[in-house]
Amino acid sequence: MSLMKRISLIFRSKANRALDRAEDPRETLDYSYQRQQDLLVKVRRGVADVATSRKRVELQVNQLEQQQAKLQAQAEKAIGVGREDLAREALTRKSGLTSQINDLKTQHAQLQGEEEKLTLAQQRLQAKVEAFRTRKETIKATYTAAEAQTKINEAMSGIGEEMGDVGLAIQRAEDKTAQMQARAGAIDELLASGALEDVSQIGGGDDISRELDAMSSESDVEAELAQLKSKSQPQAIEGTDILAEEPQKESTEDGTP
């Protein structure tokens, strides 16, 4: 196989595949039905044209027959008045009309035969078009149902393009959520172990630092409390003396007039 033949074969195979994908059987059936309708219209026009020609021939025959009858009457009238020459001329013209009438009747018979054939063909074609239309609608409904069922099955199985994209989006969202949760857990562990500092907490640190700070704070509180107790002890003694001296002063005042 030559190179050009191979290129031509590849091009035709790809073009055929592209056409198969782009083709919608419903549109093809509608187009075929439209073409049959156009053909039926043409046949009807042909029947109408033949019928018109046949009717025109009939009118011509009628006119010639009327002229023929008129010439017959003129010939008889000429014989009645003794004008044999005029009667002969009238009969001669009548004979010519008879020949035309016979030709026209022959054409009329042919046209009538063609009209009957076309009428029968029109009826057959119309019956076929109606049958095709019924079958077309059935095929279209079946194809639409099969197409819908295929899309539903593809969506349920996840092999459809749209639902496939949705499935991938859900998978990506779940992966990001799991990664975010893992990162949050890792940061919590690092904060708890002291590897990272909590910058939002004042005097923050790890658990050991916070425990040491808490112990130091308790020690400071205990020391300060002890200091306050030590300071408050002499005052209590002095207060006792003052209270003890007060009744003596009162008795002196009471005894003095």
Secondary structure, DSSP 8 states (H G I E B T S, - for coil): --HHHHHHHHHHHHHHHHHHHH--HHHHHHHHHHHHHHHHHHHHHHHHHHHHHHHHHHHHHHHHHHHHHHHHHHHHHHHHTT-HHHHHHHHHHHHHHHHHHHHHHHHHHHHHHHHHHHHHHHHHHHHHHHHHHHHHHHHHHHHHHHHHHHHHHHHHHT-SHHHHHHHHHHHHHHHHHHHHHHHHHHHHHHHHHTSS--TTSTT---HHHHHHHHHHHHHHHHHHHHHHHHHHHHHHHHHHHHHHHHHHHHHHHHH--
